[in-house]
């Protein structure tokens, strides 16, 4: 629970502070290799740049379907290469 009179940092301020540290910059740099390529691949290969269904339930279901397709594509490709790495 926040204390009265104590300054609460915004998410942006906390992230900026973390990025000023060496471990924070190292952790943030890992995103380029872990998370962001998955979204790029889904946007290009599956045309997932915009969700087509409205509402939280529709968007959630569509995104789940994109994730399943992405993992199935990786699984099919891994059988050819002998390596399995799912998102």
Protein Blocks (a to p, Z undefined) as FASTA:
>chain_A
ZZehiacddfklmmmmmmmpmklmmmmmmmmmmmmmmmmmmmmmnopmbcfbgcjklmmm
mmmmmmmmmmmmmmmmmmmnopacdZZ
